[in-house]
Amino acid sequence: MKLPRRTFLHLAAGAAALPVMSRTAAAQAYPTRPITIVVPYPAGGPTDTLARILAEHVRVSLGQPVIIENVSGAGGSIGVGRVARAAPDGYTVSIGHWQTHVLNGASYQLPYDVVNDFEPVSLLADTPQWIVARKTLPAKDLSELIAWLKENPGKATAGTVGVGGPEITGIYFQKKTGTASSSCRTAAALRLTKICWRGTSTSVSVRRRAPSCMCATATSKPTR
């Protein structure tokens, strides 16, 4: 199983080529059929978009169709579990980020091991996070915001899209700065705006511009 998986890593990530004889043998062995990239989130989001861009490049490089399979739910753990149960042959891989392959493993009892059941392939993207507030908020930069939050404890509402992922950023921010705010979590950005910002000038939205897609992963061995 080692040779096909290494071949995928090199071709998909554009790494240095294997020696000529190994490369020739690998080309004959892999791939011989379509490859599936499991996206553990719904279609249309940033992770899905990145996967589809990647899939087109992989299709051209490997000469085989690349199928995007959206398997969402439970913070991405359902889709990742789908890959963990797949045959470790390089034909079913996952795209994920810090929530699917770090936070979920630390927060939930999963039927797979986020460290031992997967093999990292490549860093695909590194995306920042934003702190967004109403224009009428007195603070004009981060330092002023921290000072204002300390002077007005409990008056701000920190809103995040979803539970278990982006909200950790808000919790970490409050812990590091010694500030506190009430929490507002919703599943959609539009609903977040309507609920958390309704009738108040002190709401703060701590949210992601896009998930930090840390790596694509391939099952390294059957889950125990």
N, C-alpha and C positions, 0 to 999 in steps of 0.2 A: 504493500500500500504506500510505501514511502515515495517511490518514484513518481507516480501520477500526481500526488499532492504537491510535491516540490515543483513539478512542471507547471502546475496551475499557478503557483505562487509567482514563478518567474515570468510567465507569459502575461498574467493578469496585472501584475504590479510593474512590469517593465524593468525588471531587475537584470543584472548581468546574465549573459547566456551561459548555459552549461557547456562543458566540453563537447566538441563536435560529435563524438561517437555517442555520448549520453543523450545529446539533444536529438539526434536522428532516431535513436531507439525510443525516446520518450514521445516523439511526434507520431510514431506508429502506434503507441500504446494509449495515448490520451490526447484529446478527447475523441470519442467515437460516437457520441450522442449528445443531445441537448443538456445544458447545465441550468440548474434552477438556483436563483438567488432569492432567498426568503427575506422579505421586508417585514419586520415585526410590528408595523404600523399601517394605518389605512393608506389607500392610494391618494396621491395629490399633495402629501406633506413633504417637508424638506428631505427626510430620510428616503422616501420613495423616489423623489426627484433625482437625488444623488445616485441611487441604485440604478435608475434607468439610463442615466448618462454613462455610468460605469459599464452597464450591460452592453451598450452599443460598442464600446471600445473592446470589450472582451470578445464579443461576437466576431469582430473584424480580425482580432489577433489570433483567435483559436479556430475560426472557420466553422463554428457550430452555433446553432440557435441558443440564445440565453433567455430563459423564461423568468419573469418577475412574478413572484407569488406573495401576495399581501396576506399575512396571517396575524391579525392584530388582537389586542386584548391583554389585560393584566400587566400593563406597563412594558409590554414587549416580550414577556416571558413565555407566552403561548407560541409565538413564532420561533423564538430561540429553542424552545423545547422540541418543536417540529424538526429542527436541524439536528439536535442532539440525538434524536431517535433514528435519523436517517443513516443509511449505509455510509461508512467512512471511506468513500471512494472518490471524493473530489467533485461529484456531480450535484451535490446539494450544499450550498454555502449560505451564510447569513451576513447581512450588513447590520451593524449595531453601533452602539456608543456607550458612554459611561453609565447610563442607566441600565441598559440591557445586560452589560457584561461586568459591571462593578456594583452599582447600587442595589440592583435586584438580588444579587448574591449575598449582600450584607444585610438585606432587609427581610427577605422571605425564605421560607422553606421550599426549595425548588427540587423537582425530580431529576435534576442534572447538576453538574458541578461547573460553574462558569470558568474555572481555571483549568481543570484537568480534562474536561470533555471537548475542549476547543483548541484550535491552533491559530494564533494571530497571523494575518497575511500582510496587511498594509494599512498605514495611516492614510485616510482618504481626504479628510477635511478637518480643520480646526476653526470653529466658529465662536465668536464672542457672545456675551450676554449683555442685555441692556437693563438699566434702571430707568423707567419712564414715569414721569409725574405730570399732573395737570399743569397747564401753563400758569395758572394763578397761584401755584405754590410759591411761597416766598423764596425758597432755596433756588439758587441759579447754577450751582455746581455740586459735586459730590460732598465736598467739605461743608458747604452750607447746609446740605440736606442732613448730614449726620448731626450737625449742631442743632438744627431745627427739631429733629426727631428726639434728641436728648432733652430739649426744652419743652417739648410737647408729647410726653409719653402717652401712648395709647390713643392718640388722635389720628394716626395714619392707618390706612388699610393696605396691607401688602397683598396684592393679587397675583396668582400664578395660573397658568393654563395647565390643568390636570393635577393629579396627586402623585406623590412619590418621586417625582423627577425634578422639574424646575423649582418646586417649593424648597428643596434642600438648599438651593442658592440663597434664597431669602433668609432661611434659618441661619445659615453660615454667616451671612452679612450682619444680621442682628447680633450674633454671638461675638463676632470680631470687633464690632463698633460699640457694643454696649447699649444698643437701642432696642426698642420694642414696638411692635405694631400688631394690630389684629389681623387675622388671616382670612383670605377669601380665595377659594379654589373653585374653578369651573372647568368644563371640558372643552370649551371653545373660546377663541379670542374675542369674538363679537359679544358673547354672553358675559365674558369677563369685564369688558368695557361697560356694559349696561348695568351690571350689578355692583361692581366695585367702585365705579366712578359716579354713581347716581347721587346727585344732590350734595356732593361733598368736594371741597377743594383741597383736601389733604391726603387724598389717596395716592399710593405709590404702587406702580406695577413693576414687579421684579420678574422678568420673563426672558425667554431665550429668543434670539433672532432665528436660530435653527439649532437642531440637536448637534452636539459635537460628535460627529461620526468618527469614532476612534479606529475602527478596523472592520474588515470583513473577516469572518471566521469560518473555518471548516472543521467538521467533526474529525477529531484525531483518533478516537476509538469509541466503540459502542458505549453508551451510558450504562453505568452499573445498576 
